[in-house]
């Protein structure tokens, strides 16, 4: 440092750098320092305002800037804190260089001294001119904090700089995790935003949420370039996934699960293309709501169990086939299996109670069909005559459709759906089918049952046909 006429000159060792930086980037660095001091000291929020002369002020109320802060050095205090934005001393030096390049006059005022900048020859190297900080005694030794005064910047420059910060964005906090925060986007038309410790580094037009990453891993730290903007997705994908995997709030997991239904339309947000995130969202949602996960094909087929599930108070959540297959192996946060349509059908059958119909409540046409029962039983020549009852409701088969007939060996009875009484042929066919189960003990879709049914048909035909 050199002294000249009461002024001290601190060589910043900067010639012409950062040609592509706009003024807003430099203001961003000044605001970041003010917000960091606010976070580290717990003092009042920084004030950003224009004075009557048209100069803009960024003022904090912390400990006050010293000229030693102008060295390009890793700041241990900031590195240890999880709340601050800046990490290295280069931010303010970069800002001062950009201001000088764009003819923005800067005054930095604190109780430790007042600082401006000036191009000046390096000491002992008069042919090399670099940017120097010009340090004078403080005009106000009792000033609290630091006031950075910018002459020659516009309101648009300041607004563009503030737009880089979560602090001024208006993004609504949905959930905080140990890795970072999930934020509701300012509007559906706005892109998702990726913040790192409150500073914008990228935008994602097809993200469902915005994110503020507070736990920076090594790949992300390496990717944070000097501009701290337009960071590639590969650098922060792992951090965003880690945030979402810790989320439990319905404000996050419900929109994620609802968004899965959009995959068929091509409107799926990018977070849901990560299968582990889709599965996690379903797992948490199942812990909070009564849901049954269905595929588009199952929804289109419209099996009765869809209506049964809704009648039981379940919400149908549409998921892709690959996610549905994964969910079949998952449990919710309480250890209960997630319900896909097959599992729901099994649970529904386990809790099923028939709604039996008395013969007195049958309509005359239904009763005339039901009265064919004795004749069919005689034709079948069954040794142990079963009971035959009619029910308004039936259990579900393996495809999710209601069965039309059921043999219950423990009850020694056949249950037939009331709808089969609409025609004699339908009723008799169902009754003979279930009688074959009763006599053979074989299940559907087996060769043994087919053989038994063939034998039954032959027996009935011989008894029914007239003999010569």
C-alpha positions as CSV (number, residue, x, y, z in Angstrom):
1,X,0.0,0.0,0.0
2,X,1.3,3.5,-0.9
3,X,0.5,6.8,0.7
4,X,0.1,10.1,-1.2
5,X,-1.2,13.3,0.3
6,X,-3.2,11.6,3.0
7,X,-4.7,9.1,0.6
8,X,-3.6,5.4,0.7
9,X,-3.6,3.4,-2.5
10,X,-4.3,-0.3,-2.4
11,X,-3.3,-2.1,-5.6
12,X,-6.1,-4.4,-6.7
13,X,-3.9,-5.9,-9.4
14,X,-6.6,-5.6,-12.0
15,X,-6.2,-4.3,-15.5
16,X,-9.2,-4.9,-17.8
17,X,-11.1,-8.1,-17.0
18,X,-14.7,-9.5,-17.3
19,X,-15.5,-7.7,-20.5
20,X,-18.7,-9.6,-20.8
21,X,-20.1,-8.8,-17.4
22,X,-23.0,-6.3,-17.4
23,X,-23.3,-3.7,-14.6
24,X,-26.1,-5.9,-13.0
25,X,-23.5,-8.6,-12.3
26,X,-21.4,-6.2,-10.4
27,X,-24.3,-4.9,-8.4
28,X,-25.2,-8.5,-7.6
29,X,-21.8,-8.9,-5.9
30,X,-22.4,-5.8,-3.7
31,X,-25.8,-7.0,-2.7
32,X,-24.5,-10.5,-1.9
33,X,-22.0,-9.0,0.5
34,X,-24.7,-6.9,2.2
35,X,-27.0,-9.9,2.6
36,X,-24.1,-12.0,3.9
37,X,-23.3,-9.4,6.5
38,X,-27.0,-9.3,7.5
39,X,-27.0,-13.1,7.9
40,X,-23.7,-13.3,9.8
41,X,-24.4,-10.5,12.3
42,X,-28.1,-10.7,12.7
43,X,-28.4,-7.0,12.0
44,X,-31.2,-5.2,10.1
45,X,-31.9,-6.1,6.5
46,X,-29.9,-4.2,3.9
47,X,-31.4,-1.1,2.3
48,X,-31.3,-0.7,-1.4
49,X,-32.5,2.8,-2.5
50,X,-31.9,5.7,-4.8
51,X,-31.1,9.1,-3.3
52,X,-32.3,12.6,-4.5
53,X,-29.2,13.0,-6.6
54,X,-29.8,9.8,-8.5
55,X,-27.1,7.7,-6.9
56,X,-28.0,4.2,-5.7
57,X,-27.1,2.9,-2.2
58,X,-26.6,-0.6,-1.0
59,X,-26.3,-0.3,2.8
60,X,-26.0,-2.9,5.5
61,X,-25.8,-2.5,9.2
62,X,-23.0,-4.9,10.1
63,X,-19.4,-4.5,11.1
64,X,-18.2,-2.3,8.3
65,X,-15.9,-3.0,5.4
66,X,-12.2,-2.7,5.8
67,X,-9.6,-2.4,3.0
68,X,-8.3,-5.8,3.9
69,X,-11.5,-7.3,2.6
70,X,-10.4,-6.3,-0.9
71,X,-7.8,-9.1,-1.0
72,X,-8.8,-12.1,-3.0
73,X,-8.9,-14.7,-0.3
74,X,-11.1,-17.5,0.9
75,X,-13.3,-16.2,3.7
76,X,-13.2,-18.9,6.5
77,X,-16.2,-17.3,8.3
78,X,-18.3,-17.4,5.1
79,X,-17.1,-20.9,4.3
80,X,-18.2,-22.3,7.7
81,X,-21.6,-20.6,7.6
82,X,-24.5,-22.3,5.8
83,X,-26.5,-19.1,5.5
84,X,-24.3,-16.9,3.3
85,X,-24.1,-16.5,-0.4
86,X,-20.5,-15.5,-1.1
87,X,-17.6,-17.8,-0.4
88,X,-14.5,-16.0,-1.7
89,X,-13.1,-12.5,-1.7
90,X,-13.1,-12.2,-5.5
91,X,-16.7,-10.9,-5.6
92,X,-16.1,-7.4,-4.5
93,X,-12.9,-7.0,-6.6
94,X,-14.7,-8.2,-9.7
95,X,-17.5,-5.8,-9.0
96,X,-15.1,-2.8,-8.7
97,X,-13.4,-3.8,-12.0
98,X,-16.7,-4.0,-13.8
99,X,-17.8,-0.6,-12.4
100,X,-14.6,1.0,-13.5
101,X,-14.9,-0.5,-17.0
102,X,-18.5,0.9,-17.3
103,X,-17.6,4.3,-15.9
104,X,-19.7,3.7,-12.7
105,X,-18.2,5.8,-9.9
106,X,-18.1,3.9,-6.6
107,X,-17.9,5.2,-3.0
108,X,-17.6,2.7,-0.1
109,X,-18.3,4.3,3.3
110,X,-17.7,2.6,6.6
111,X,-16.5,3.5,10.1
112,X,-13.1,2.0,9.1
113,X,-12.5,4.3,6.1
114,X,-14.0,5.6,2.8
115,X,-12.9,3.9,-0.4
116,X,-13.1,4.8,-4.1
117,X,-11.2,3.5,-7.1
118,X,-8.8,4.9,-9.6
119,X,-6.6,3.7,-12.4
120,X,-3.0,4.2,-11.4
121,X,0.5,3.2,-12.3
122,X,1.8,0.2,-10.3
123,X,4.5,1.0,-7.8
124,X,8.0,0.6,-9.4
125,X,6.3,-0.3,-12.7
126,X,5.2,3.0,-14.1
127,X,4.4,1.6,-17.5
128,X,1.7,-0.7,-16.0
129,X,-1.6,0.9,-14.9
130,X,-3.9,-1.1,-12.7
131,X,-7.0,-0.4,-10.7
132,X,-6.3,0.8,-7.1
133,X,-8.6,1.3,-4.2
134,X,-8.2,4.9,-2.8
135,X,-8.6,4.8,1.0
136,X,-9.3,7.9,3.1
137,X,-10.2,8.4,6.7
138,X,-13.9,7.8,7.4
139,X,-16.1,10.8,7.0
140,X,-18.4,9.3,9.6
141,X,-16.4,7.3,12.2
142,X,-19.6,6.3,13.9
143,X,-21.3,4.8,10.9
144,X,-23.0,1.4,11.4
145,X,-22.2,-1.1,8.6
146,X,-21.2,-0.3,5.0
147,X,-22.8,2.0,2.5
148,X,-21.9,1.3,-1.1
149,X,-22.8,4.3,-3.3
150,X,-23.1,3.8,-7.0
151,X,-23.1,6.8,-9.4
152,X,-24.2,6.1,-13.0
153,X,-26.3,2.9,-12.6
154,X,-30.0,2.7,-13.5
155,X,-33.1,1.4,-11.8
156,X,-33.2,-1.4,-14.4
157,X,-29.6,-2.3,-13.5
158,X,-30.5,-2.6,-9.8
159,X,-33.7,-4.5,-10.5
160,X,-31.8,-7.0,-12.7
161,X,-29.3,-7.5,-9.9
162,X,-31.9,-8.1,-7.3
163,X,-33.6,-10.6,-9.6
164,X,-30.6,-13.0,-8.9
165,X,-31.6,-13.4,-5.3
166,X,-34.1,-15.7,-3.6
167,X,-34.4,-13.0,-1.0
168,X,-36.1,-10.7,-3.4
169,X,-37.7,-13.2,-5.8
170,X,-41.2,-13.8,-4.2
171,X,-40.8,-17.6,-4.5
172,X,-42.9,-19.2,-1.8
173,X,-41.2,-21.8,0.5
174,X,-42.9,-25.2,0.4
175,X,-40.4,-27.4,2.4
176,X,-36.9,-27.2,3.9
177,X,-34.6,-30.2,4.0
178,X,-31.0,-30.8,5.1
179,X,-29.9,-30.4,1.5
180,X,-32.0,-27.4,0.5
181,X,-35.5,-26.0,-0.1
182,X,-38.3,-26.6,-2.4
183,X,-40.0,-23.4,-3.6
184,X,-43.3,-22.7,-5.4
185,X,-42.7,-20.8,-8.6
186,X,-43.8,-17.2,-8.7
187,X,-46.3,-18.1,-11.5
188,X,-47.1,-21.1,-13.7
189,X,-45.7,-19.2,-16.6
190,X,-42.3,-18.5,-14.9
191,X,-39.5,-21.0,-15.2
192,X,-38.3,-23.0,-12.3
193,X,-35.2,-21.4,-10.7
194,X,-32.1,-23.1,-9.2
195,X,-30.5,-21.1,-6.4
196,X,-27.3,-22.0,-4.6
197,X,-27.4,-20.5,-1.1
198,X,-30.0,-18.0,-2.3
199,X,-28.2,-16.9,-5.5
200,X,-29.7,-17.8,-8.9
201,X,-27.4,-20.0,-11.0
202,X,-29.8,-21.5,-13.6
203,X,-33.4,-21.5,-14.8
204,X,-35.4,-24.6,-15.8
205,X,-38.5,-23.9,-18.0
206,X,-39.9,-27.4,-17.4
207,X,-39.3,-27.9,-13.7
208,X,-42.4,-28.2,-11.5
209,X,-40.7,-26.3,-8.6
210,X,-37.8,-24.0,-7.9
211,X,-35.0,-25.1,-5.6
212,X,-32.5,-23.5,-3.2
213,X,-29.5,-25.7,-2.7
214,X,-27.8,-25.1,0.6
215,X,-25.6,-28.2,1.0
216,X,-23.1,-27.9,-1.9
217,X,-21.3,-31.1,-3.0
218,X,-18.0,-31.2,-4.8
219,X,-19.4,-31.4,-8.4
220,X,-21.6,-28.4,-7.9
221,X,-18.8,-26.4,-6.2
222,X,-16.5,-27.1,-9.2
223,X,-19.3,-26.1,-11.6
224,X,-19.9,-22.7,-10.0
225,X,-18.1,-20.5,-12.4
226,X,-17.1,-16.9,-11.8
227,X,-20.3,-15.6,-13.2
228,X,-22.4,-18.0,-11.0
229,X,-25.0,-18.2,-13.7
230,X,-26.0,-20.6,-16.5
231,X,-24.7,-23.6,-14.5
232,X,-25.4,-26.9,-16.3
233,X,-28.1,-29.2,-15.1
234,X,-25.7,-32.1,-14.6
235,X,-24.0,-30.1,-11.8
236,X,-27.1,-29.8,-9.6
237,X,-29.3,-32.8,-10.6
238,X,-28.0,-34.9,-7.7
239,X,-28.7,-32.1,-5.2
240,X,-32.2,-31.5,-6.5
241,X,-32.9,-35.3,-6.3
242,X,-31.5,-35.3,-2.7
243,X,-33.8,-32.5,-1.7
244,X,-36.9,-34.2,-3.2
245,X,-36.1,-37.5,-1.6
246,X,-36.3,-35.9,1.8
247,X,-39.6,-34.1,1.2
248,X,-42.6,-35.2,3.2
249,X,-44.9,-32.1,2.9
250,X,-48.1,-32.6,1.0
251,X,-47.5,-29.3,-0.8
252,X,-44.6,-31.0,-2.5
253,X,-45.5,-34.7,-2.9
254,X,-49.1,-34.1,-4.0
255,X,-48.2,-32.0,-7.0
256,X,-45.5,-34.4,-7.9
257,X,-47.9,-37.4,-7.8
258,X,-50.6,-35.5,-9.6
259,X,-48.1,-34.5,-12.3
260,X,-47.5,-38.2,-13.1
261,X,-50.9,-38.3,-14.8
262,X,-49.5,-35.9,-17.4
263,X,-47.0,-38.3,-18.8
264,X,-49.5,-39.6,-21.4
265,X,-50.0,-36.1,-22.7
266,X,-46.3,-35.3,-22.9
267,X,-46.8,-32.5,-20.3
268,X,-44.8,-34.2,-17.6
269,X,-42.4,-31.9,-15.7
270,X,-38.8,-32.9,-15.8
271,X,-38.5,-34.0,-12.1
272,X,-40.9,-36.8,-12.8
273,X,-38.7,-38.2,-15.5
274,X,-36.5,-39.4,-12.6
275,X,-38.1,-42.7,-11.6
276,X,-36.8,-42.6,-8.0
277,X,-38.5,-39.3,-7.5
278,X,-41.8,-40.5,-8.9
279,X,-41.7,-43.6,-6.6
280,X,-40.8,-41.5,-3.6
281,X,-43.6,-39.1,-4.2
282,X,-46.1,-42.0,-4.4
283,X,-44.6,-43.6,-1.3
284,X,-45.1,-40.4,0.7
285,X,-48.5,-39.7,-0.8
286,X,-49.7,-43.1,0.2
287,X,-48.7,-42.4,3.8
288,X,-50.9,-39.2,3.8
289,X,-53.9,-40.2,1.8
290,X,-56.0,-43.1,0.7
291,X,-54.8,-43.7,-2.8
292,X,-54.7,-46.5,-5.4
293,X,-52.2,-46.3,-8.2
294,X,-53.5,-47.2,-11.6
295,X,-52.0,-47.3,-15.1
296,X,-53.7,-45.5,-18.0
297,X,-54.6,-48.9,-19.5
298,X,-56.4,-49.9,-16.3
299,X,-58.1,-46.6,-16.1
300,X,-59.3,-46.9,-19.7
301,X,-60.5,-50.5,-19.1
302,X,-62.9,-49.2,-16.4
303,X,-63.1,-52.3,-14.3
304,X,-65.6,-52.3,-11.4
305,X,-62.9,-52.2,-8.8
306,X,-62.1,-48.6,-9.9
307,X,-65.6,-47.6,-8.8
308,X,-65.3,-49.7,-5.7
309,X,-62.1,-48.0,-4.8
310,X,-63.6,-44.5,-5.2
311,X,-66.7,-45.6,-3.3
312,X,-64.3,-46.7,-0.5
313,X,-62.8,-43.1,-0.4
314,X,-59.6,-43.9,-2.3
315,X,-58.2,-41.4,-4.8
316,X,-57.1,-42.9,-8.1
317,X,-53.5,-41.7,-9.0
318,X,-52.4,-42.5,-12.6
319,X,-48.8,-43.6,-13.0
320,X,-46.7,-44.9,-15.9
321,X,-46.5,-48.7,-16.3
322,X,-42.8,-48.8,-15.2
323,X,-43.5,-46.8,-12.1
324,X,-46.5,-49.0,-11.3
325,X,-44.3,-52.1,-11.5
326,X,-41.8,-50.5,-9.1
327,X,-44.6,-49.5,-6.7
328,X,-45.7,-53.2,-6.4
329,X,-42.5,-53.7,-4.3
330,X,-42.8,-50.6,-2.1
331,X,-44.3,-49.9,1.3
332,X,-45.3,-46.5,2.6
333,X,-43.6,-44.7,5.5
334,X,-45.6,-46.8,8.0
335,X,-44.5,-50.1,6.4
336,X,-47.8,-50.8,4.6
337,X,-47.8,-52.1,1.1
338,X,-48.7,-49.5,-1.6
339,X,-52.0,-50.3,-3.3
340,X,-52.0,-50.8,-7.0
341,X,-55.2,-52.1,-8.6
342,X,-54.3,-55.7,-8.1
343,X,-53.5,-55.3,-4.4
344,X,-56.6,-53.3,-3.9
345,X,-58.7,-56.1,-5.5
346,X,-57.1,-58.6,-3.1
347,X,-57.8,-56.4,-0.1
348,X,-61.4,-55.8,-1.3
349,X,-62.1,-59.5,-1.7
350,X,-60.6,-60.1,1.8
351,X,-63.1,-57.7,3.3
352,X,-66.0,-58.6,1.0
353,X,-69.5,-59.3,2.3
354,X,-72.2,-60.5,-0.1
355,X,-75.4,-58.5,-0.5
356,X,-77.8,-61.4,-0.7
357,X,-81.3,-61.1,-2.3
358,X,-84.3,-62.9,-0.9
359,X,-86.3,-64.9,-3.5
360,X,-89.3,-62.8,-2.4
361,X,-87.5,-59.7,-3.6
362,X,-86.9,-61.0,-7.1
363,X,-89.0,-59.7,-9.9
364,X,-91.4,-62.2,-11.5
365,X,-89.2,-62.7,-14.6
366,X,-86.1,-63.2,-12.3
367,X,-88.1,-65.6,-10.1
368,X,-89.1,-67.7,-13.2
369,X,-85.4,-68.1,-14.2
370,X,-84.3,-68.9,-10.6
371,X,-86.9,-71.6,-10.4
372,X,-84.9,-73.5,-13.1
373,X,-82.3,-74.3,-10.4
374,X,-83.8,-77.6,-9.2
375,X,-84.0,-78.9,-12.8
376,X,-80.4,-78.0,-13.5
377,X,-79.3,-79.7,-10.3
378,X,-81.1,-82.9,-11.2
379,X,-79.5,-82.9,-14.7
380,X,-76.0,-82.5,-13.1
381,X,-76.6,-85.5,-10.8
382,X,-74.6,-83.9,-8.0
383,X,-74.2,-86.1,-4.9
384,X,-74.2,-83.3,-2.3
385,X,-76.7,-80.7,-3.2
386,X,-75.4,-77.2,-2.6
387,X,-77.4,-74.1,-1.7
388,X,-77.8,-71.6,-4.5
389,X,-78.2,-67.9,-3.5
390,X,-78.4,-64.6,-5.4
391,X,-76.3,-61.5,-4.6
392,X,-76.4,-57.9,-5.7
393,X,-72.6,-57.7,-5.4
394,X,-69.8,-60.1,-6.2
395,X,-66.1,-60.5,-5.4
396,X,-63.5,-59.5,-8.1
397,X,-61.7,-61.9,-10.3
398,X,-58.0,-61.6,-11.1
399,X,-58.6,-59.1,-13.9
400,X,-60.5,-56.8,-11.6
401,X,-64.0,-57.6,-13.0
402,X,-66.9,-58.8,-10.8
403,X,-67.4,-62.5,-11.0
404,X,-70.9,-63.7,-12.0
405,X,-70.7,-66.9,-10.0
406,X,-68.7,-68.3,-7.1
407,X,-68.5,-71.7,-5.4
408,X,-67.9,-71.5,-1.7
409,X,-66.9,-75.0,-0.4
410,X,-66.9,-74.0,3.3
411,X,-70.5,-72.8,3.0
412,X,-71.5,-75.6,0.5
413,X,-73.2,-72.9,-1.6
414,X,-73.0,-71.3,-5.0
415,X,-73.4,-67.5,-5.2
416,X,-74.7,-66.1,-8.5
417,X,-74.8,-62.4,-9.4
418,X,-78.4,-61.1,-9.8
419,X,-77.6,-59.9,-13.3
420,X,-77.5,-63.5,-14.5
421,X,-81.2,-63.8,-13.9
422,X,-81.8,-61.6,-16.9
423,X,-81.8,-64.7,-19.1
424,X,-82.3,-68.5,-18.6
425,X,-79.3,-69.4,-20.8
426,X,-76.9,-67.1,-18.8
427,X,-78.2,-68.3,-15.5
428,X,-78.1,-72.0,-16.4
429,X,-74.6,-71.7,-17.9
430,X,-73.2,-70.0,-14.7
431,X,-74.9,-72.5,-12.5
432,X,-73.4,-75.5,-14.4
433,X,-70.0,-73.8,-14.4
434,X,-70.0,-73.5,-10.6
435,X,-71.4,-77.0,-10.1
436,X,-68.4,-78.3,-12.0
437,X,-66.2,-76.5,-9.5
438,X,-68.2,-78.1,-6.7
439,X,-67.9,-81.6,-8.1
440,X,-64.3,-81.5,-9.3
441,X,-62.6,-79.2,-6.8
442,X,-60.5,-77.8,-9.7
443,X,-59.8,-74.1,-10.2
444,X,-60.6,-72.0,-13.3
445,X,-58.0,-71.9,-16.2
446,X,-56.7,-75.4,-15.5
447,X,-56.7,-78.4,-17.8
448,X,-58.4,-80.5,-15.0
449,X,-61.3,-78.0,-14.8
450,X,-61.7,-78.1,-18.6
451,X,-61.9,-81.9,-18.6
452,X,-64.4,-81.8,-15.7
453,X,-66.6,-79.2,-17.5
454,X,-66.5,-81.2,-20.7
455,X,-67.7,-84.3,-18.8
456,X,-70.4,-82.2,-17.1
457,X,-71.7,-81.0,-20.5
458,X,-71.8,-84.5,-21.8
459,X,-73.7,-85.8,-18.8
460,X,-76.3,-83.0,-18.9
461,X,-76.8,-83.5,-22.6
462,X,-77.4,-87.2,-22.3
463,X,-80.0,-86.6,-19.5
464,X,-81.7,-83.7,-21.4
465,X,-82.0,-85.3,-24.8
466,X,-84.9,-87.6,-25.5
467,X,-84.0,-91.3,-25.9
468,X,-85.3,-93.4,-28.8
